[in-house]
């Protein structure tokens, strides 16, 4: 007996969720599970990271897992360049060739050839020189394992340093010319700090990409860990009688305009003063985790002197940077809840920072372990005139 999870065409995160729901409608899990990607024509980084999380969960059930890779060369090249199969090997602790039959493995080997892979090969594309970064694998999925339970703030500092390497710095100068230090300190650093604080996290994976649609371009960064979910971590502190209000709680006046329910029919405003109501539900706790000062560690026990964020300010700093400073969006997927935060299009009272928040629940959340944080930032400088300047800088 086997289950085949079929993904085809333009695969969005919602399409991926529907495929899971359709495939796992039976409560009994078969001995063999096949992930069929053969007819996929588009697979974004966001969904790719969700697939890695899914495979890590399936591996824990000790079932046989097989993957049928895309026949579309662009999609196959993307998965090879972003080291998708190497990421699967990390989360399953087994060689990825065990997940593929001979025909699929042969197709993958062809895609892994750096000379013919359209992402790996150092050639100029429409946006200028971004393919030079592909060849150095900066955008690919990177895995950090918690060997001997040694995840610490130093990991966040080390990963943040990678974003200061010469080639990366030049590209960030191009995409975010005035705020690249802010991006590193407020998004990369805080995202990793958030992940290492999740209990039982054994793996943290990061990846990034540039997504173009029409005339718009967005810089996307993804962080996933397989630790305890954010709501359950906060819930555990509450059950122990520990306050989840850190020293920064109430320091910033902010308002969240919530859209939830089917078709987004439920609309209401909440803020930090509503914490006692929000903490009664999983979705409420996930939203509250982005409030300034909300933390499972109010006394800063896991804090180090050289980490700039006071307890409970990390996710708020990250959201503030991505949404308010860069005009982007943040999506946090944890447990049975998803929350998406954007800049509010409506005027807000004086001195009140306002976010538009969309909440929804997941029906197959048990198959996506841990916490996934997605940050999407618009790139204002994708026009050709700036491309010429970057081309010259990278060639130096």
PEKA-V534800 format. One record per backbone hydrogen bond with DSSP energy under -0.5 kcal/mol. NH is the residue of the N-H (numbers start at 0). CO is the residue of the C=O. If there is no record, write none. Layout:
BEGIN
NH,CO + NH,CO
END
This chain:
BEGIN
2,31 + 4,2 + 4,33 + 5,3 + 6,4 + 6,35 + 8,38 + 10,8 + 10,41 + 11,9 + 15,11 + 16,12 + 17,13 + 18,14 + 19,15 + 20,16 + 21,17 + 22,18 + 23,19 + 24,21 + 28,26 + 30,0 + 31,0 + 32,63 + 33,2 + 34,65 + 35,4 + 35,33 + 36,34 + 36,67 + 38,6 + 39,36 + 40,8 + 41,8 + 43,10 + 47,43 + 48,44 + 49,45 + 50,46 + 51,47 + 52,48 + 53,49 + 54,50 + 55,51 + 56,52 + 57,53 + 58,54 + 59,55 + 60,56 + 60,57 + 61,58 + 62,57 + 63,30 + 65,32 + 66,98 + 67,34 + 68,66 + 70,37 + 75,71 + 76,72 + 77,73 + 78,74 + 79,75 + 80,76 + 81,77 + 82,79 + 83,78 + 86,82 + 87,83 + 88,84 + 89,85 + 90,86 + 91,87 + 92,88 + 93,88 + 97,94 + 98,95 + 99,96 + 104,100 + 105,101 + 106,102 + 107,103 + 108,104 + 109,105 + 110,106 + 111,107 + 112,109 + 113,111 + 115,112 + 116,112 + 120,116 + 122,120 + 124,127 + 127,124 + 128,126 + 131,128 + 132,128 + 132,129 + 133,129 + 134,130 + 135,131 + 136,133 + 137,132 + 140,81 + 141,205 + 143,203 + 145,201 + 146,144 + 148,145 + 149,146 + 154,151 + 155,151 + 156,152 + 157,153 + 158,154 + 159,155 + 160,156 + 161,157 + 161,158 + 162,158 + 162,159 + 163,160 + 164,161 + 168,164 + 169,165 + 170,166 + 171,167 + 172,168 + 173,169 + 174,170 + 175,171 + 178,175 + 179,175 + 182,178 + 183,179 + 184,180 + 185,181 + 186,182 + 187,182 + 188,183 + 190,186 + 191,187 + 192,188 + 193,189 + 194,190 + 195,191 + 196,192 + 197,194 + 198,196 + 200,197 + 201,199 + 203,143 + 204,223 + 205,141 + 206,221 + 207,138 + 208,219 + 210,208 + 210,217 + 211,209 + 212,215 + 215,212 + 217,210 + 218,376 + 219,208 + 219,217 + 220,374 + 221,206 + 222,372 + 223,204 + 224,370 + 225,202 + 227,198 + 232,228 + 233,229 + 234,230 + 235,231 + 236,232 + 237,233 + 238,234 + 239,235 + 240,237 + 241,236 + 245,243 + 245,292 + 247,310 + 248,245 + 249,291 + 250,247 + 253,251 + 254,352 + 255,269 + 256,254 + 256,354 + 257,255 + 257,267 + 258,356 + 259,265 + 263,260 + 264,261 + 265,259 + 266,264 + 267,257 + 269,255 + 273,270 + 274,271 + 276,273 + 277,273 + 278,274 + 279,276 + 280,277 + 284,280 + 285,281 + 286,282 + 287,283 + 288,284 + 289,286 + 290,287 + 292,311 + 293,290 + 293,311 + 294,243 + 299,296 + 302,299 + 306,303 + 307,305 + 312,309 + 316,312 + 317,313 + 318,314 + 319,315 + 320,316 + 321,317 + 322,318 + 323,318 + 323,319 + 324,319 + 325,320 + 326,322 + 327,321 + 328,375 + 329,340 + 330,373 + 331,338 + 332,371 + 333,331 + 333,336 + 334,369 + 336,333 + 337,359 + 338,331 + 339,357 + 340,329 + 341,355 + 343,353 + 351,348 + 352,252 + 352,350 + 354,254 + 355,341 + 356,256 + 356,354 + 357,339 + 358,258 + 358,356 + 359,337 + 361,335 + 366,363 + 367,364 + 368,366 + 370,224 + 371,332 + 372,222 + 373,330 + 373,371 + 374,220 + 375,328 + 376,218 + 378,216 + 379,174 + 379,377 + 381,378 + 385,382 + 386,382 + 387,383 + 388,384 + 389,385 + 390,386 + 391,387 + 392,388 + 393,389 + 394,390 + 395,392
END
